[in-house]
């Protein structure tokens, strides 16, 4: 019985510490959700722009395959 009480009190202390830490940060879950949504929107927009850029390169280089190689080399070397 004593071990059970010790375990329960330890869990209560850990739970209280976690609650005080999370409330001490002042971060609301809604704020975090909004930040995550904004990050996702920005990343999606970046990916969309990258795809559009590569589509333009591919369309412009359709007659010359080495053109794509030059573009890759220019961007990543």
Backbone atoms as SQL, in Angstrom:
CREATE TABLE atoms (id INTEGER PRIMARY KEY, chain TEXT, resi INTEGER, resn TEXT, atom TEXT, x REAL, y REAL, z REAL);
INSERT INTO atoms VALUES
  (1, 'A', 1, 'UNK', 'N', 0.822, -1.195, 0.000),
  (2, 'A', 1, 'UNK', 'CA', 0.000, 0.000, 0.000),
  (3, 'A', 1, 'UNK', 'C', 0.868, 1.262, 0.000),
  (4, 'A', 2, 'UNK', 'N', 1.963, 1.193, 0.764),
  (5, 'A', 2, 'UNK', 'CA', 2.844, 2.351, 0.851),
  (6, 'A', 2, 'UNK', 'C', 3.474, 2.647, -0.517),
  (7, 'A', 3, 'UNK', 'N', 3.843, 1.579, -1.251),
  (8, 'A', 3, 'UNK', 'CA', 4.427, 1.759, -2.587),
  (9, 'A', 3, 'UNK', 'C', 3.418, 2.401, -3.539),
  (10, 'A', 4, 'UNK', 'N', 2.176, 1.989, -3.417),
  (11, 'A', 4, 'UNK', 'CA', 1.128, 2.550, -4.268),
  (12, 'A', 4, 'UNK', 'C', 0.931, 4.036, -3.985),
  (13, 'A', 5, 'UNK', 'N', 0.911, 4.410, -2.723),
  (14, 'A', 5, 'UNK', 'CA', 0.770, 5.819, -2.361),
  (15, 'A', 5, 'UNK', 'C', 1.969, 6.635, -2.842),
  (16, 'A', 6, 'UNK', 'N', 3.158, 6.054, -2.735),
  (17, 'A', 6, 'UNK', 'CA', 4.360, 6.744, -3.207),
  (18, 'A', 6, 'UNK', 'C', 4.290, 6.953, -4.713),
  (19, 'A', 7, 'UNK', 'N', 3.854, 5.934, -5.424),
  (20, 'A', 7, 'UNK', 'CA', 3.729, 6.028, -6.876),
  (21, 'A', 7, 'UNK', 'C', 2.702, 7.082, -7.265),
  (22, 'A', 8, 'UNK', 'N', 1.550, 7.084, -6.597),
  (23, 'A', 8, 'UNK', 'CA', 0.512, 8.070, -6.893),
  (24, 'A', 8, 'UNK', 'C', 0.982, 9.490, -6.593),
  (25, 'A', 9, 'UNK', 'N', 1.666, 9.673, -5.487),
  (26, 'A', 9, 'UNK', 'CA', 2.146, 11.021, -5.160),
  (27, 'A', 9, 'UNK', 'C', 3.203, 11.472, -6.158),
  (28, 'A', 10, 'UNK', 'N', 4.048, 10.547, -6.609),
  (29, 'A', 10, 'UNK', 'CA', 5.053, 10.888, -7.620),
  (30, 'A', 10, 'UNK', 'C', 4.381, 11.302, -8.920),
  (31, 'A', 11, 'UNK', 'N', 3.360, 10.574, -9.318),
  (32, 'A', 11, 'UNK', 'CA', 2.639, 10.912, -10.547),
  (33, 'A', 11, 'UNK', 'C', 1.949, 12.263, -10.430),
  (34, 'A', 12, 'UNK', 'N', 1.393, 12.559, -9.263),
  (35, 'A', 12, 'UNK', 'CA', 0.753, 13.862, -9.056),
  (36, 'A', 12, 'UNK', 'C', 1.770, 14.996, -9.126),
  (37, 'A', 13, 'UNK', 'N', 2.940, 14.777, -8.553),
  (38, 'A', 13, 'UNK', 'CA', 3.986, 15.805, -8.587),
  (39, 'A', 13, 'UNK', 'C', 4.454, 16.035, -10.018),
  (40, 'A', 14, 'UNK', 'N', 4.666, 14.952, -10.759),
  (41, 'A', 14, 'UNK', 'CA', 5.094, 15.073, -12.160),
  (42, 'A', 14, 'UNK', 'C', 4.020, 15.776, -12.978),
  (43, 'A', 15, 'UNK', 'N', 2.760, 15.409, -12.757),
  (44, 'A', 15, 'UNK', 'CA', 1.661, 16.055, -13.482),
  (45, 'A', 15, 'UNK', 'C', 1.565, 17.532, -13.169),
  (46, 'A', 16, 'UNK', 'N', 1.734, 17.898, -11.915),
  (47, 'A', 16, 'UNK', 'CA', 1.681, 19.309, -11.531),
  (48, 'A', 16, 'UNK', 'C', 2.849, 20.074, -12.134),
  (49, 'A', 17, 'UNK', 'N', 4.019, 19.446, -12.165),
  (50, 'A', 17, 'UNK', 'CA', 5.192, 20.104, -12.750),
  (51, 'A', 17, 'UNK', 'C', 4.990, 20.324, -14.242),
  (52, 'A', 18, 'UNK', 'N', 4.459, 19.331, -14.926),
  (53, 'A', 18, 'UNK', 'CA', 4.201, 19.476, -16.365),
  (54, 'A', 18, 'UNK', 'C', 3.166, 20.559, -16.632),
  (55, 'A', 19, 'UNK', 'N', 2.144, 20.625, -15.807),
  (56, 'A', 19, 'UNK', 'CA', 1.109, 21.644, -15.993),
  (57, 'A', 19, 'UNK', 'C', 1.674, 23.036, -15.777),
  (58, 'A', 20, 'UNK', 'N', 2.523, 23.190, -14.765),
  (59, 'A', 20, 'UNK', 'CA', 3.085, 24.519, -14.508),
  (60, 'A', 20, 'UNK', 'C', 4.059, 24.922, -15.601),
  (61, 'A', 21, 'UNK', 'N', 4.797, 23.955, -16.139),
  (62, 'A', 21, 'UNK', 'CA', 5.731, 24.273, -17.221),
  (63, 'A', 21, 'UNK', 'C', 4.974, 24.701, -18.466),
  (64, 'A', 22, 'UNK', 'N', 3.939, 23.956, -18.834),
  (65, 'A', 22, 'UNK', 'CA', 3.207, 24.305, -20.053),
  (66, 'A', 22, 'UNK', 'C', 2.455, 25.621, -19.902),
  (67, 'A', 23, 'UNK', 'N', 1.915, 25.883, -18.717),
  (68, 'A', 23, 'UNK', 'CA', 1.222, 27.159, -18.536),
  (69, 'A', 23, 'UNK', 'C', 2.214, 28.297, -18.389),
  (70, 'A', 24, 'UNK', 'N', 3.396, 28.007, -17.892),
  (71, 'A', 24, 'UNK', 'CA', 4.420, 29.029, -17.739),
  (72, 'A', 24, 'UNK', 'C', 4.963, 29.518, -19.063),
  (73, 'A', 25, 'UNK', 'N', 4.896, 28.695, -20.073),
  (74, 'A', 25, 'UNK', 'CA', 5.381, 29.107, -21.386),
  (75, 'A', 25, 'UNK', 'C', 4.446, 30.109, -22.038),
  (76, 'A', 26, 'UNK', 'N', 3.198, 30.097, -21.631),
  (77, 'A', 26, 'UNK', 'CA', 2.243, 31.044, -22.179),
  (78, 'A', 26, 'UNK', 'C', 1.825, 30.720, -23.602),
  (79, 'A', 27, 'UNK', 'N', 2.008, 29.484, -24.018),
  (80, 'A', 27, 'UNK', 'CA', 1.631, 29.100, -25.378),
  (81, 'A', 27, 'UNK', 'C', 0.301, 28.369, -25.339),
  (82, 'A', 28, 'UNK', 'N', -0.663, 28.931, -25.964),
  (83, 'A', 28, 'UNK', 'CA', -1.982, 28.328, -26.052),
  (84, 'A', 28, 'UNK', 'C', -1.974, 27.334, -27.203),
  (85, 'A', 29, 'UNK', 'N', -2.732, 26.268, -27.084),
  (86, 'A', 29, 'UNK', 'CA', -2.755, 25.268, -28.147),
  (87, 'A', 29, 'UNK', 'C', -3.317, 25.847, -29.442),
  (88, 'A', 30, 'UNK', 'N', -4.235, 26.806, -29.341),
  (89, 'A', 30, 'UNK', 'CA', -4.769, 27.449, -30.545),
  (90, 'A', 30, 'UNK', 'C', -3.689, 28.249, -31.261),
  (91, 'A', 31, 'UNK', 'N', -2.833, 28.903, -30.481),
  (92, 'A', 31, 'UNK', 'CA', -1.736, 29.669, -31.077),
  (93, 'A', 31, 'UNK', 'C', -0.784, 28.728, -31.791),
  (94, 'A', 32, 'UNK', 'N', -0.476, 27.598, -31.147),
  (95, 'A', 32, 'UNK', 'CA', 0.407, 26.619, -31.780),
  (96, 'A', 32, 'UNK', 'C', -0.217, 26.072, -33.054),
  (97, 'A', 33, 'UNK', 'N', -1.518, 25.781, -33.016),
  (98, 'A', 33, 'UNK', 'CA', -2.206, 25.284, -34.202),
  (99, 'A', 33, 'UNK', 'C', -2.144, 26.301, -35.334),
  (100, 'A', 34, 'UNK', 'N', -2.351, 27.579, -35.006),
  (101, 'A', 34, 'UNK', 'CA', -2.287, 28.627, -36.028),
  (102, 'A', 34, 'UNK', 'C', -0.892, 28.735, -36.617),
  (103, 'A', 35, 'UNK', 'N', 0.127, 28.639, -35.765),
  (104, 'A', 35, 'UNK', 'CA', 1.507, 28.697, -36.257),
  (105, 'A', 35, 'UNK', 'C', 1.812, 27.519, -37.168),
  (106, 'A', 36, 'UNK', 'N', 1.333, 26.338, -36.796),
  (107, 'A', 36, 'UNK', 'CA', 1.547, 25.157, -37.627),
  (108, 'A', 36, 'UNK', 'C', 0.834, 25.303, -38.967),
  (109, 'A', 37, 'UNK', 'N', -0.381, 25.827, -38.947),
  (110, 'A', 37, 'UNK', 'CA', -1.121, 26.034, -40.192),
  (111, 'A', 37, 'UNK', 'C', -0.409, 27.039, -41.085),
  (112, 'A', 38, 'UNK', 'N', 0.096, 28.122, -40.485),
  (113, 'A', 38, 'UNK', 'CA', 0.820, 29.126, -41.269),
  (114, 'A', 38, 'UNK', 'C', 2.078, 28.528, -41.876),
  (115, 'A', 39, 'UNK', 'N', 2.779, 27.707, -41.100),
  (116, 'A', 39, 'UNK', 'CA', 3.992, 27.059, -41.600),
  (117, 'A', 39, 'UNK', 'C', 3.658, 26.143, -42.763),
  (118, 'A', 40, 'UNK', 'N', 2.591, 25.390, -42.637),
  (119, 'A', 40, 'UNK', 'CA', 2.184, 24.474, -43.700),
  (120, 'A', 40, 'UNK', 'C', 1.816, 25.252, -44.956),
  (121, 'A', 41, 'UNK', 'N', 1.097, 26.356, -44.800),
  (122, 'A', 41, 'UNK', 'CA', 0.699, 27.172, -45.951),
  (123, 'A', 41, 'UNK', 'C', 1.932, 27.739, -46.650),
  (124, 'A', 42, 'UNK', 'N', 2.891, 28.231, -45.870),
  (125, 'A', 42, 'UNK', 'CA', 4.109, 28.802, -46.457),
  (126, 'A', 42, 'UNK', 'C', 4.893, 27.724, -47.191),
  (127, 'A', 43, 'UNK', 'N', 5.048, 26.556, -46.581),
  (128, 'A', 43, 'UNK', 'CA', 5.786, 25.458, -47.216),
  (129, 'A', 43, 'UNK', 'C', 5.081, 25.007, -48.494),
  (130, 'A', 44, 'UNK', 'N', 3.760, 24.935, -48.465),
  (131, 'A', 44, 'UNK', 'CA', 3.011, 24.534, -49.657),
  (132, 'A', 44, 'UNK', 'C', 3.201, 25.547, -50.781),
  (133, 'A', 45, 'UNK', 'N', 3.199, 26.824, -50.434),
  (134, 'A', 45, 'UNK', 'CA', 3.411, 27.876, -51.436),
  (135, 'A', 45, 'UNK', 'C', 4.815, 27.783, -52.033),
  (136, 'A', 46, 'UNK', 'N', 5.811, 27.508, -51.181),
  (137, 'A', 46, 'UNK', 'CA', 7.184, 27.350, -51.674),
  (138, 'A', 46, 'UNK', 'C', 7.275, 26.176, -52.641),
  (139, 'A', 47, 'UNK', 'N', 6.652, 25.057, -52.283),
  (140, 'A', 47, 'UNK', 'CA', 6.674, 23.884, -53.156),
  (141, 'A', 47, 'UNK', 'C', 5.968, 24.170, -54.478),
  (142, 'A', 48, 'UNK', 'N', 4.868, 24.887, -54.409),
  (143, 'A', 48, 'UNK', 'CA', 4.127, 25.243, -55.621),
  (144, 'A', 48, 'UNK', 'C', 4.996, 26.092, -56.546),
  (145, 'A', 49, 'UNK', 'N', 5.711, 27.060, -55.962),
  (146, 'A', 49, 'UNK', 'CA', 6.590, 27.912, -56.766),
  (147, 'A', 49, 'UNK', 'C', 7.751, 27.125, -57.367),
  (148, 'A', 50, 'UNK', 'N', 8.321, 26.193, -56.590),
  (149, 'A', 50, 'UNK', 'CA', 9.412, 25.361, -57.112),
  (150, 'A', 50, 'UNK', 'C', 8.927, 24.510, -58.282),
  (151, 'A', 51, 'UNK', 'N', 7.736, 23.914, -58.125),
  (152, 'A', 51, 'UNK', 'CA', 7.188, 23.090, -59.214),
  (153, 'A', 51, 'UNK', 'C', 6.952, 23.924, -60.461),
  (154, 'A', 52, 'UNK', 'N', 6.400, 25.113, -60.282),
  (155, 'A', 52, 'UNK', 'CA', 6.144, 25.989, -61.430),
  (156, 'A', 52, 'UNK', 'C', 7.449, 26.374, -62.109),
  (157, 'A', 53, 'UNK', 'N', 8.468, 26.647, -61.315),
  (158, 'A', 53, 'UNK', 'CA', 9.772, 27.004, -61.871),
  (159, 'A', 53, 'UNK', 'C', 10.350, 25.852, -62.687),
  (160, 'A', 54, 'UNK', 'N', 10.274, 24.647, -62.136),
  (161, 'A', 54, 'UNK', 'CA', 10.806, 23.495, -62.870),
  (162, 'A', 54, 'UNK', 'C', 9.971, 23.181, -64.104),
  (163, 'A', 55, 'UNK', 'N', 8.679, 23.388, -64.037),
  (164, 'A', 55, 'UNK', 'CA', 7.847, 23.189, -65.228),
  (165, 'A', 55, 'UNK', 'C', 8.252, 24.155, -66.329),
  (166, 'A', 56, 'UNK', 'N', 8.554, 25.388, -65.952),
  (167, 'A', 56, 'UNK', 'CA', 9.013, 26.369, -66.944),
  (168, 'A', 56, 'UNK', 'C', 10.343, 25.947, -67.558),
  (169, 'A', 57, 'UNK', 'N', 11.255, 25.454, -66.725),
  (170, 'A', 57, 'UNK', 'CA', 12.553, 24.988, -67.239),
  (171, 'A', 57, 'UNK', 'C', 12.341, 23.815, -68.182),
  (172, 'A', 58, 'UNK', 'N', 11.514, 22.867, -67.764),
  (173, 'A', 58, 'UNK', 'CA', 11.266, 21.690, -68.593),
  (174, 'A', 58, 'UNK', 'C', 10.638, 22.070, -69.929),
  (175, 'A', 59, 'UNK', 'N', 9.677, 22.973, -69.892),
  (176, 'A', 59, 'UNK', 'CA', 9.035, 23.407, -71.136),
  (177, 'A', 59, 'UNK', 'C', 10.009, 24.168, -72.023),
  (178, 'A', 60, 'UNK', 'N', 10.854, 24.982, -71.425),
  (179, 'A', 60, 'UNK', 'CA', 11.824, 25.750, -72.197),
  (180, 'A', 60, 'UNK', 'C', 12.950, 24.904, -72.742),
  (181, 'A', 61, 'UNK', 'N', 13.214, 23.770, -72.110),
  (182, 'A', 61, 'UNK', 'CA', 14.332, 22.919, -72.517),
  (183, 'A', 61, 'UNK', 'C', 13.858, 21.646, -73.220),
  (184, 'A', 62, 'UNK', 'N', 12.654, 21.632, -73.698),
  (185, 'A', 62, 'UNK', 'CA', 12.125, 20.394, -74.283),
  (186, 'A', 62, 'UNK', 'C', 12.911, 19.941, -75.508),
  (187, 'A', 63, 'UNK', 'N', 13.526, 20.865, -76.228),
  (188, 'A', 63, 'UNK', 'CA', 14.291, 20.500, -77.419),
  (189, 'A', 63, 'UNK', 'C', 15.742, 20.152, -77.097),
  (190, 'A', 64, 'UNK', 'N', 16.226, 20.548, -75.927),
  (191, 'A', 64, 'UNK', 'CA', 17.639, 20.378, -75.591),
  (192, 'A', 64, 'UNK', 'C', 17.771, 19.783, -74.186),
  (193, 'A', 65, 'UNK', 'N', 17.932, 18.452, -74.073),
  (194, 'A', 65, 'UNK', 'CA', 18.036, 17.813, -72.750),
  (195, 'A', 65, 'UNK', 'C', 19.212, 18.320, -71.909),
  (196, 'A', 66, 'UNK', 'N', 20.292, 18.743, -72.553),
  (197, 'A', 66, 'UNK', 'CA', 21.433, 19.228, -71.770),
  (198, 'A', 66, 'UNK', 'C', 21.104, 20.551, -71.074),
  (199, 'A', 67, 'UNK', 'N', 20.065, 21.213, -71.521),
  (200, 'A', 67, 'UNK', 'CA', 19.620, 22.458, -70.899),
  (201, 'A', 67, 'UNK', 'C', 19.199, 22.212, -69.447),
  (202, 'A', 68, 'UNK', 'N', 18.504, 21.113, -69.197),
  (203, 'A', 68, 'UNK', 'CA', 18.074, 20.784, -67.839),
  (204, 'A', 68, 'UNK', 'C', 19.292, 20.506, -66.967),
  (205, 'A', 69, 'UNK', 'N', 20.271, 19.791, -67.527),
  (206, 'A', 69, 'UNK', 'CA', 21.498, 19.523, -66.779),
  (207, 'A', 69, 'UNK', 'C', 22.189, 20.829, -66.402),
  (208, 'A', 70, 'UNK', 'N', 22.275, 21.753, -67.328),
  (209, 'A', 70, 'UNK', 'CA', 22.898, 23.050, -67.040),
  (210, 'A', 70, 'UNK', 'C', 22.131, 23.796, -65.946),
  (211, 'A', 71, 'UNK', 'N', 20.826, 23.726, -66.007),
  (212, 'A', 71, 'UNK', 'CA', 20.002, 24.392, -64.991),
  (213, 'A', 71, 'UNK', 'C', 20.243, 23.775, -63.609),
  (214, 'A', 72, 'UNK', 'N', 20.277, 22.447, -63.551),
  (215, 'A', 72, 'UNK', 'CA', 20.558, 21.769, -62.283),
  (216, 'A', 72, 'UNK', 'C', 21.931, 22.159, -61.746),
  (217, 'A', 73, 'UNK', 'N', 22.902, 22.160, -62.627),
  (218, 'A', 73, 'UNK', 'CA', 24.266, 22.502, -62.222),
  (219, 'A', 73, 'UNK', 'C', 24.327, 23.939, -61.702),
  (220, 'A', 74, 'UNK', 'N', 23.637, 24.835, -62.369),
  (221, 'A', 74, 'UNK', 'CA', 23.639, 26.237, -61.961),
  (222, 'A', 74, 'UNK', 'C', 22.969, 26.413, -60.592),
  (223, 'A', 75, 'UNK', 'N', 21.888, 25.689, -60.361),
  (224, 'A', 75, 'UNK', 'CA', 21.153, 25.863, -59.102),
  (225, 'A', 75, 'UNK', 'C', 21.830, 25.202, -57.910),
  (226, 'A', 76, 'UNK', 'N', 22.477, 24.072, -58.131),
  (227, 'A', 76, 'UNK', 'CA', 22.940, 23.279, -56.993),
  (228, 'A', 76, 'UNK', 'C', 24.446, 23.155, -56.869),
  (229, 'A', 77, 'UNK', 'N', 25.214, 23.821, -57.735),
  (230, 'A', 77, 'UNK', 'CA', 26.682, 23.764, -57.592),
  (231, 'A', 77, 'UNK', 'C', 27.247, 25.113, -57.333);
